[in-house]
Amino acid sequence: MKNSVFIIFKPRQLLRLLLVLACLFTIVNVIWETLRPPQVVPLPHSEPPEIARGEFLSWEEVDHIFYRYANATVIDIDTGLSFQVQRRGGTYHADVQPLTAKDTAIMKVIYNGKWSWQRKAIVVELGNRRIAASMNGMPHGYGAIRGNNFPGHFCIHFRDSKVHQSGKENLAHQMMVWKAAGRFKQMITAMSSEEVIDVLINAIDQQDVKLALKTLHLPGEMDQEQLEAVILQIEQIKVQRIRSEGGNPENFWVYLTIRYQESNNDLEKKVELQVVDEGENGYRVLSKGLEQLLNRRTYAEITDTRIFEDYDRCD
């Protein structure tokens, strides 16, 4: 016969036990509610707050601390991957080179194994400073670090940096600096409707769906899917001019130069876009005109196929 153990509680003891358990349950529940992160229920069309990953320092300030032959760590915002670089020159922005072959390999992974002029939002670590910046991924010009497997240098832009050839700021680079500094929404809020359209097209050109969505009026899942489809079909796109339609401040004809994937020709295209004044949020673009970009029919074929190459150089 197996031994059995029975615990018999008197009514008063049972009541005390239940009271103790109830108190313990209440204490545990209060501690849990205090320590767990707050649950945020997003509103329709809401977006998470922008994160300032780097300081929004001007090139004039950075130029004094990121001096020639100084080493720095570059951190890609989208992937989190990092590699070491050395500044070798540059007057209006920093011309840098990866330090080692390993650093070059990491950079190439960030660019999906293929060198590109595409701009990417980065943070540049200099000592204890983390500075918002933008880089391109195309070796060009001269390089002097032996054994790093990088045939030339690449460019890093900061706030107010300029292109050496033109002496002007490059919008795509500046957009990535805003992204790294958590200032993108703040910057486009102060822009004119034409400028917001230009930012949208540049975001598509840089294949950054999240930035493009921030320029749209009440974006949803369908808008994201449409932008992703556009980016898959378009290799490069550039705004030529933006003209108000019939003097209407909310309707615009946008003249574009487009090169589609698997095409060797640059095409000129005219699309109609509308903007909405969101008050304190500034102007935003209605997405319904973007489907025109998926239509490969064009108004004219451009014979000068070097238009994008001249535009994209960063010396």
FITORBA-281674 format. One line per 10 residues: for each residue x, y, z of N, C-alpha, C. Coordinates in steps of 0.02 Angstrom, whole numbers, plus 50000, padded with zeros to 5 digits. Layout:
! FITORBA-281674
X:Y:Z:X:Y:Z:X:Y:Z  ...
***
This chain:
! FITORBA-281674
50042:49940:50000:50000:50000:50000:50044:50062:50000  50030:50106:49955:50071:50167:49949:50054:50214:50005  50108:50250:50026:50097:50301:50078:50067:50363:50047  50020:50393:50078:49987:50454:50055:49992:50507:50108  49999:50568:50086:50005:50625:50132:49947:50671:50121  49910:50685:50170:49853:50731:50165:49866:50791:50210  49854:50851:50182:49861:50913:50221:49791:50939:50233  49775:50946:50295:49708:50969:50314:49713:51039:50343  49677:51086:50311:49677:51155:50335:49612:51168:50372  49620:51202:50426:49560:51225:50460:49532:51285:50422
49469:51299:50426:49439:51355:50389:49476:51421:50399  49496:51436:50460:49531:51499:50472:49599:51500:50439  49635:51443:50440:49700:51439:50408:49694:51444:50331  49643:51412:50304:49631:51416:50232:49618:51487:50210  49579:51524:50249:49564:51593:50233:49627:51635:50234  49670:51624:50283:49733:51661:50287:49777:51645:50226  49779:51581:50206:49820:51561:50149:49796:51595:50085  49730:51597:50076:49702:51629:50017:49718:51703:50015  49715:51736:50074:49731:51807:50078:49804:51820:50060  49849:51777:50085:49920:51784:50070:49933:51776:49995
49901:51725:49965:49910:51714:49892:49883:51772:49852  49827:51800:49873:49798:51857:49838:49844:51918:49842  49874:51928:49901:49922:51984:49909:49983:51974:49865  50009:51912:49863:50067:51898:49821:50051:51909:49748  49994:51887:49726:49973:51897:49657:49968:51971:49639  49941:52011:49685:49935:52083:49674:50003:52116:49669  50050:52096:49714:50117:52125:49713:50153:52109:49648  50149:52045:49627:50182:52024:49565:50153:52062:49505  50087:52070:49504:50055:52104:49449:50075:52178:49445  50081:52211:49503:50102:52281:49506:50174:52289:49480
50218:52241:49501:50288:52244:49479:50292:52234:49403  50252:52187:49377:50253:52173:49305:50229:52234:49266  50175:52265:49287:50148:52323:49253:50197:52382:49254  50238:52385:49307:50286:52439:49314:50346:52429:49269  50369:52367:49264:50432:52353:49229:50423:52341:49154  50367:52316:49132:50360:52299:49060:50354:52363:49019  50380:52362:48957:50376:52421:48914:50304:52438:48897  50289:52502:48889:50220:52523:48873:50198:52496:48806  50137:52475:48802:50109:52450:48740:50079:52508:48700  50107:52520:48641:50083:52576:48600:50041:52548:48543
49980:52570:48538:49936:52550:48484:49939:52603:48429  49970:52586:48372:49978:52637:48319:49911:52658:48290  49905:52722:48276:49847:52748:48242:49853:52735:48167  49798:52735:48130:49802:52726:48057:49850:52777:48027  49893:52754:47981:49941:52795:47945:49995:52825:47991  50000:52802:48053:50052:52829:48097:50119:52798:48079  50173:52829:48100:50240:52803:48087:50281:52811:48149  50330:52765:48160:50371:52770:48220:50413:52833:48219  50430:52859:48278:50471:52920:48280:50540:52909:48250  50567:52961:48221:50634:52955:48192:50686:52952:48248
50739:52915:48235:50792:52906:48285:50854:52944:48263  50879:52986:48307:50942:53022:48293:51000:52976:48309  51030:52946:48258:51086:52900:48269:51153:52936:48270  51155:52995:48240:51217:53033:48238:51205:53107:48246  51257:53144:48266:51252:53216:48273:51243:53249:48205  51204:53302:48203:51190:53338:48142:51241:53394:48133  51305:53375:48125:51360:53423:48121:51371:53445:48049  51387:53508:48040:51402:53535:47974:51471:53511:47951  51482:53512:47885:51547:53492:47858:51602:53537:47884  51589:53601:47894:51640:53646:47921:51665:53623:47989
51618:53598:48031:51638:53572:48097:51674:53506:48090  51648:53461:48048:51677:53395:48041:51747:53399:48012  51758:53445:47966:51823:53452:47932:51880:53463:47982  51864:53493:48039:51916:53507:48090:51932:53446:48133  51885:53399:48138:51898:53341:48182:51911:53277:48143  51886:53274:48080:51901:53218:48037:51956:53239:47989  52015:53248:48017:52071:53276:47979:52101:53223:47933  52143:53245:47887:52174:53201:47838:52217:53148:47873  52211:53086:47852:52245:53027:47878:52216:53004:47945  52162:53033:47967:52128:53009:48028:52086:52948:48010
52084:52899:48057:52043:52840:48048:51975:52850:48080  51925:52816:48054:51858:52820:48081:51821:52755:48068  51767:52745:48104:51724:52686:48093:51660:52709:48059  51643:52675:48004:51581:52689:47968:51530:52636:47986  51470:52656:48008:51416:52610:48026:51357:52622:47979  51338:52571:47943:51281:52576:47897:51216:52574:47937  51172:52623:47927:51110:52627:47965:51064:52567:47952  51058:52546:47889:51010:52495:47871:51030:52425:47894  51094:52408:47889:51117:52340:47905:51150:52334:47973  51176:52390:47999:51213:52388:48062:51285:52366:48053
51305:52348:47992:51374:52327:47979:51422:52387:47984  51483:52375:48004:51531:52429:48013:51599:52409:47985  51638:52459:47965:51706:52447:47940:51747:52510:47951  51814:52502:47946:51860:52556:47960:51881:52592:47895  51888:52658:47900:51911:52697:47843:51964:52747:47866  51999:52775:47817:52047:52829:47829:52032:52886:47781  52029:52946:47807:52020:53003:47763:52086:53017:47728  52082:53024:47661:52142:53038:47622:52141:53107:47591  52083:53138:47586:52080:53204:47554:52009:53230:47555  51995:53274:47507:51929:53304:47501:51927:53374:47529
51896:53420:47492:51890:53490:47514:51819:53506:47536  51769:53486:47495:51700:53500:47511:51666:53442:47546  51697:53384:47545:51674:53325:47582:51735:53281:47593  51728:53225:47627:51785:53182:47643:51794:53128:47590  51853:53124:47562:51872:53068:47519:51908:53017:47562  51881:52956:47565:51906:52906:47612:51919:52840:47576  51956:52796:47610:51970:52729:47584:51963:52679:47641  51938:52618:47627:51938:52566:47677:52010:52551:47699  52019:52536:47762:52087:52525:47788:52117:52459:47763  52078:52406:47763:52104:52340:47747:52059:52305:47696
52082:52249:47671:52042:52209:47625:51979:52184:47659  51983:52170:47724:51924:52149:47762:51872:52204:47764  51895:52266:47775:51849:52323:47776:51816:52332:47708  51854:52323:47655:51825:52328:47588:51772:52274:47577  51786:52214:47601:51738:52159:47593:51673:52174:47630  51678:52202:47690:51617:52220:47728:51577:52273:47692  51613:52324:47665:51579:52377:47629:51542:52348:47568  51573:52300:47534:51541:52272:47474:51480:52231:47493  51480:52200:47552:51420:52165:47576:51363:52214:47586  51379:52272:47614:51328:52325:47624:51295:52343:47558
51335:52342:47504:51309:52359:47437:51290:52296:47397  51272:52244:47433:51246:52182:47402:51294:52154:47349  51359:52162:47361:51409:52130:47318:51423:52166:47254  51397:52228:47245:51407:52263:47183:51417:52337:47197  51474:52365:47174:51488:52436:47186:51436:52479:47152  51416:52533:47186:51361:52574:47162:51369:52646:47185  51341:52692:47146:51339:52763:47167:51283:52776:47217  51245:52725:47233:51189:52734:47280:51213:52763:47346  51176:52812:47371:51192:52842:47436:51161:52801:47492  51198:52797:47547:51173:52760:47606:51184:52802:47669
51134:52802:47713:51140:52837:47776:51187:52800:47823  51234:52836:47851:51285:52805:47894:51297:52849:47956  51331:52820:48005:51359:52857:48061:51434:52849:48058  51469:52905:48065:51542:52904:48066:51564:52913:48139  51599:52863:48165:51624:52866:48234:51696:52892:48234  51705:52948:48268:51772:52979:48277:51784:52987:48351  51823:52942:48380:51832:52944:48452:51766:52931:48486  51744:52979:48528:51680:52972:48562:51624:53010:48527  51635:53032:48466:51585:53068:48427:51552:53021:48377  51487:53027:48369:51449:52990:48319:51414:53042:48275
51432:53044:48211:51411:53099:48168:51369:53071:48110  51312:53103:48097:51268:53083:48042:51302:53099:47975  51299:53052:47928:51333:53061:47864:51300:53019:47810  51328:53023:47750:51305:52985:47692:51365:52963:47651  51363:52902:47625:51418:52879:47583:51390:52854:47517  51433:52853:47466:51418:52815:47406:51463:52753:47405  51447:52707:47359:51484:52644:47359:51519:52630:47294  51551:52682:47265:51585:52673:47201:51658:52693:47207  51705:52646:47198:51776:52665:47196:51789:52710:47136  51821:52766:47147:51838:52811:47091:51899:52852:47111
51930:52883:47062:51989:52924:47076:52048:52882:47097  52088:52910:47141:52150:52878:47162:52144:52849:47232  52181:52795:47245:52186:52765:47311:52258:52751:47326  52277:52758:47390:52347:52751:47407:52360:52701:47464  52309:52665:47486:52318:52616:47539:52329:52548:47506  52388:52521:47514:52405:52458:47481:52371:52399:47515  52350:52352:47474:52323:52289:47500:52252:52292:47525  52217:52348:47514:52148:52350:47539:52097:52328:47486  52120:52310:47427:52076:52286:47373:52023:52336:47353  52037:52400:47362:51989:52452:47343:52022:52498:47292
52001:52495:47230:52035:52532:47176:52014:52606:47173  52036:52645:47221:52019:52716:47223:51996:52738:47291  51951:52787:47293:51921:52810:47356:51846:52815:47347  51810:52827:47402:51739:52843:47396:51725:52904:47439  51665:52931:47434:51649:52996:47465:51603:52988:47525  51616:53028:47576:51571:53034:47633:51550:53107:47639  51484:53119:47638:51457:53187:47645:51426:53196:47713  51429:53257:47738:51398:53276:47801:51350:53334:47787  51319:53361:47838:51274:53417:47828:51310:53474:47793  51281:53499:47739:51307:53555:47700:51368:53537:47658
51386:53473:47654:51440:53453:47609:51420:53467:47537  51470:53474:47494:51458:53488:47424:51497:53440:47380  51476:53437:47316:51512:53397:47266:51570:53438:47240  51627:53408:47232:51687:53445:47210:51680:53473:47140  51648:53435:47095:51643:53458:47025:51600:53521:47019  51541:53520:47050:51493:53575:47041:51496:53627:47096  51523:53608:47155:51523:53653:47212:51454:53661:47242  51408:53614:47227:51340:53618:47252:51325:53558:47297  51275:53566:47341:51253:53510:47382:51218:53458:47338  51224:53396:47357:51190:53341:47323:51131:53320:47365
51070:53327:47337:51009:53314:47376:51008:53243:47404  51026:53194:47363:51023:53125:47386:51068:53114:47446  51129:53142:47445:51173:53136:47502:51143:53171:47563  51116:53231:47554:51088:53267:47611:51029:53230:47641  50988:53198:47599:50932:53159:47625:50956:53104:47671  51011:53071:47653:51037:53017:47695:51067:53044:47760  51095:53104:47757:51120:53136:47818:51060:53150:47865  51006:53176:47836:50945:53189:47877:50921:53125:47909  50921:53071:47870:50899:53006:47895:50942:52983:47954  51007:52989:47947:51052:52967:48000:51047:53011:48063
51027:53074:48053:51020:53120:48110:50949:53121:48138  50903:53081:48109:50834:53083:48132:50799:53148:48117  50819:53180:48061:50792:53246:48043:50753:53247:47977  50740:53188:47948:50711:53188:47881:50643:53222:47880  50599:53202:47925:50531:53231:47926:50534:53305:47940  50578:53325:47986:50585:53396:48002:50607:53436:47942  50652:53409:47902:50678:53446:47844:50625:53453:47790  50588:53400:47774:50539:53405:47720:50478:53445:47741  50465:53450:47806:50408:53490:47829:50415:53563:47810  50477:53587:47806:50489:53657:47789:50497:53670:47714
50486:53618:47673:50498:53624:47601:50436:53645:47563  50448:53671:47503:50393:53686:47457:50367:53621:47427  50309:53624:47394:50280:53564:47364:50327:53535:47310  50357:53579:47269:50403:53556:47217:50464:53521:47248  50489:53547:47303:50547:53517:47335:50530:53448:47364  50470:53440:47392:50450:53375:47418:50444:53323:47362  50418:53344:47305:50415:53299:47247:50485:53277:47227  50532:53325:47226:50601:53310:47208:50631:53259:47257  50616:53267:47322:50640:53221:47373:50611:53151:47361  50546:53147:47345:50515:53083:47331:50550:53047:47274
50563:53082:47219:50596:53050:47161:50667:53029:47180  50701:53069:47218:50769:53050:47239:50768:52990:47285  50718:52984:47328:50712:52925:47372:50701:52862:47330  50660:52868:47277:50650:52811:47232:50716:52794:47197  50752:52845:47175:50816:52833:47141:50866:52799:47187  50864:52815:47251:50909:52784:47300:50882:52718:47328  50824:52697:47301:50794:52633:47320:50778:52629:47395  50757:52686:47423:50741:52689:47494:50665:52697:47501  50630:52642:47509:50557:52643:47513:50533:52682:47574  50567:52673:47630:50544:52705:47692:50547:52781:47687
50600:52807:47656:50604:52880:47647:50551:52903:47598  50540:52866:47545:50488:52885:47496:50420:52887:47529  50405:52839:47572:50340:52838:47606:50329:52899:47649  50382:52926:47678:50376:52985:47721:50355:53047:47682  50362:53046:47616:50342:53104:47576:50270:53099:47551  50237:53042:47564:50170:53030:47539:50117:53051:47589  50058:53067:47563:50000:53084:47605:49965:53021:47628  49963:53010:47694:49930:52952:47725:49949:52886:47690  50013:52868:47690:50034:52807:47655:50007:52744:47689  49993:52694:47648:49970:52629:47674:50010:52572:47644
49988:52511:47657:50024:52452:47632:50025:52449:47556  49970:52470:47524:49968:52469:47451:50020:52517:47421  50029:52574:47455:50080:52622:47431:50150:52592:47436  50163:52557:47491:50228:52526:47498:50239:52473:47445  50189:52433:47430:50195:52382:47379:50207:52414:47310  50173:52469:47298:50182:52503:47234:50252:52532:47227  50277:52562:47280:50345:52590:47279:50396:52535:47269  50387:52479:47301:50433:52423:47293:50432:52398:47221  50373:52397:47190:50368:52376:47120:50403:52426:47074  50396:52490:47088:50430:52542:47048:50505:52534:47054
50530:52525:47114:50602:52520:47125:50631:52459:47090  50592:52404:47088:50616:52344:47054:50623:52355:46979  50582:52399:46950:50583:52409:46877:50629:52465:46854  50644:52513:46899:50683:52571:46878:50755:52566:46902  50801:52573:46856:50872:52572:46874:50895:52641:46899  50875:52693:46864:50892:52761:46884:50836:52808:46863  50828:52861:46902:50776:52910:46886:50799:52979:46911  50785:53030:46872:50808:53097:46888:50756:53148:46868  50744:53197:46911:50698:53252:46895:50733:53301:46849  50701:53317:46793:50726:53369:46749:50696:53437:46766
50630:53438:46775:50597:53500:46796:50528:53483:46822  50501:53528:46862:50434:53521:46891:50395:53583:46874  50336:53575:46844:50297:53632:46822:50226:53627:46848  50202:53682:46877:50133:53684:46901:50085:53678:46843  50033:53638:46850:49985:53626:46796:49930:53679:46798  49928:53722:46748:49876:53772:46744:49875:53821:46802  49932:53831:46832:49936:53877:46889:49907:53849:46953  49887:53785:46953:49860:53753:47013:49917:53736:47061  49917:53762:47122:49973:53750:47167:49976:53679:47194  49927:53637:47177:49928:53569:47203:49935:53516:47148
49934:53537:47085:49943:53491:47029:50007:53507:46991  50047:53456:46975:50112:53468:46944:50125:53418:46888  50156:53442:46834:50187:53399:46785:50260:53391:46804  50282:53329:46810:50351:53314:46829:50385:53281:46769  50436:53314:46743:50474:53289:46685:50534:53251:46712  50539:53188:46691:50589:53143:46719:50632:53112:46665  50693:53095:46683:50735:53051:46642:50738:52984:46679  50721:52931:46643:50716:52864:46673:50756:52814:46633  50790:52770:46669:50820:52711:46638:50790:52651:46674  50752:52611:46636:50722:52551:46665:50772:52494:46668
50757:52446:46711:50798:52386:46716:50798:52350:46648  50855:52320:46633:50864:52281:46571:50851:52324:46509  50870:52388:46514:50864:52433:46456:50927:52474:46452  50950:52486:46391:51010:52526:46381:50995:52598:46363  50930:52615:46358:50910:52681:46336:50884:52723:46395  50902:52788:46393:50874:52836:46441:50812:52867:46409  50758:52868:46445:50695:52892:46418:50670:52953:46456  50637:52998:46420:50607:53056:46451:50533:53043:46461  50509:53057:46521:50440:53041:46537:50408:53100:46575  50343:53110:46563:50307:53162:46598:50251:53129:46639
50250:53141:46705:50197:53113:46747:50162:53169:46785  50101:53157:46804:50062:53206:46840:50057:53185:46913  50077:53230:46958:50075:53217:47029:50036:53273:47064  50003:53255:47118:49966:53303:47158:49994:53304:47229  49992:53362:47260:50015:53370:47328:49958:53392:47372  49965:53380:47437:49916:53400:47487:49951:53440:47541  49921:53495:47561:49948:53535:47616:49923:53506:47682  49968:53476:47721:49949:53446:47785:49958:53494:47844  49960:53558:47829:49965:53607:47883:50034:53607:47914  50037:53594:47979:50101:53597:48015:50149:53543:47992
50125:53492:47957:50169:53439:47931:50197:53456:47862  50174:53511:47833:50199:53531:47767:50164:53494:47711  50194:53493:47653:50164:53463:47593:50182:53388:47589  50133:53350:47564:50144:53279:47550:50114:53263:47482  50140:53211:47451:50121:53192:47383:50068:53137:47384  50017:53143:47342:49969:53089:47334:50000:53033:47293  49988:52972:47313:50022:52915:47282:49992:52894:47216  49932:52919:47200:49896:52892:47142:49931:52906:47076  49978:52953:47074:50013:52966:47011:50074:52921:47000  50094:52883:47052:50155:52844:47046:50149:52785:46998
50086:52760:46987:50079:52703:46942:50102:52720:46872  50104:52785:46855:50127:52805:46788:50200:52786:46777  50238:52780:46832:50309:52762:46825:50317:52690:46803  50266:52648:46816:50271:52578:46796:50257:52568:46722  50229:52619:46690:50216:52616:46618:50279:52636:46580  50305:52590:46542:50369:52602:46508:50362:52642:46443  50302:52661:46426:50294:52704:46367:50323:52773:46382  50351:52804:46333:50386:52867:46344:50370:52917:46289  50386:52980:46302:50373:53032:46254:50432:53045:46208  50491:53031:46231:50551:53044:46190:50608:53000:46215
50650:52981:46169:50710:52943:46187:50770:52989:46185  50810:52986:46238:50868:53030:46244:50928:52997:46211  50961:53033:46168:51018:53005:46133:51082:53008:46174  51087:53057:46220:51146:53063:46261:51141:53015:46320  51171:52957:46313:51165:52905:46365:51212:52918:46424  51248:52973:46425:51294:52987:46480:51263:53033:46533  51200:53047:46526:51168:53095:46571:51172:53073:46643  51162:53008:46657:51164:52985:46725:51236:52981:46751  51283:52960:46708:51352:52956:46730:51379:53025:46751  51365:53076:46711:51387:53143:46728:51355:53167:46793
51291:53149:46802:51253:53172:46860:51279:53139:46924  51298:53075:46918:51312:53036:46978:51385:53042:47002  51429:53071:46963:51497:53074:46986:51503:53118:47048  51549:53100:47092:51551:53133:47157:51619:53164:47172  51661:53174:47122:51727:53204:47134:51721:53278:47150
***
